[in-house]
Amino acid sequence: MTLAGLSSFSIVMPAFNVIEQRGEVVFRETLESIAASCYYLQRTYPQPLSGELIIVSDGSTDATCAVATAAWPQVVPLQLIGLPTNRGIAAARNIGVRFAKGEVIFFCDADDLYRPEHLFLALSILNQPLPEPYSSSAAPTYFGAVRTGIYCRDRLHPYWHKTLEQTLVLNLAVRREVHEFIGGFPEDDVFRQFRFGAEDAAYAHWLRQFCYTAHLEQQTVEYRRFANSFFDRQLAKFQAAPGTVTLPVDVVEQQHQQQIAEIMTTRFGNYRNS
């Protein structure tokens, strides 16, 4: 295996009242899955790597911080950041990255799961030179990010399953400099106001414009559905063929969609003009 210079990673997890909303069992399952992936990486990777888990408690008022401290087995160091007020998932992730020491950033929400091979496979790909035909004298010599496959217990239409794999950040590993270059996740209020969420979609859109992303079909993470989550609210659409199910959107939400589209385009234009 020909290795590049990447030798550190950070896993960023935003968490807001996860014990109250999902239950302690769910949170512990998430932590255990990340720990198992760290153990697998340490046993299998051909060179030493330093890692960390960063949990950003986004104004939590329940036992999220206490459970995290008690449940994490310290296979890699835990950095717990407590925000005094709820800032939203985008701000929590961005703050986590700012505190991160790793060259590669992973993301995991407090109710999803890693499979053991997730960290190993993503880091192995990022540490490889770009294959033909990507490599050229005018292009980067490495992938800026990698996406893996996502397992969902719910049966989804193949089109929407692939869309989720290209949009979510659960299955993403991204070089820190790439995250910083695109400006991180959007923290504009409209993203928090929009019922279906769009932070991941905006981030994925900007990411596609500015780096090569490797795609691995193997499913290395599990996206779990819970009542009234963004996933749950759109399940009917995700299970049907594209265009056959239209979710009701009121006038205010239409305005939100328009504002979000403008923000996505404006930032993209700013990059192109810089």
Phi, psi and omega in degrees: 000125176271119187253140171271193190273001182293127182222011181211152180213156176227137175254120183255125181234113171281143182215123177231109178046046184293328179293316180292321187273325185244334182101152183296324182300315180299315181297317179296322177299319178297312180298318180296322180292322177292317178299318179297323178291324176294317178300314180300317179299315182296325181282333194250329187289140187280004176215156180295140177229143173256138182221172178201154171250125178247115176255121178257104177282108191272068181075026181297142177242005179257206185267020182307310183295318181295317180293319179301314181296319183285326189271335185287126185277005177062031173297327163228159182300147175255128173247117183253119181247122180254119176268138184291333179226162179285120183253349182099160188295325181295311180297319180299316178295315181299319178296318178302317179294322180298328178273350186287148177258346188285152174280336178241136182248129171249157177231145174207124174287164190284002180232009179256179188227141166265148166266158188306323186276359188300304182298317182300310184294317181296314180293325178298319180290315181295335181269012177254144174298155177299131176281166169295145006263014184290322189287134174201168182294337183263357186247162174301157181262012182208160171289141177276339182202166175220141175240140178248178177283156181241131174266132174233133178292329176285141178282120182247153173296138183307324179299313183287327176299314179295323178299317178299318181295334180267357187241316183295162176253357177302322184263016186253139165236128186228140175296140184303319182294332177290314177304315182291324181295318182278356174090011178074198182279149181287129181255010179300143183303327185298331179293324178285330182282334184287129189296330185262358181068149179206009181299315180295319181296318179296314180300315180296322179298312180293322181299318182297333185284336196233004176204157171283133177242125175280147181235125179245124184290333184301132180279112185244001179220161177236125178263114187260143181258133177231156184304133175067017173280168177304319179298313182296320182295337183248011186302316181302318178294317183293337181268353183251163177296149180305134177086355183265340177235122178247119180282139181295132179228122182277181185298318180297317180293326174298320176296320177299315179301317180295317179297318180297316178299321179294319179296317180298317181289320182296314180296320178300316178295322178299320179295315183296330183269354183278000000 
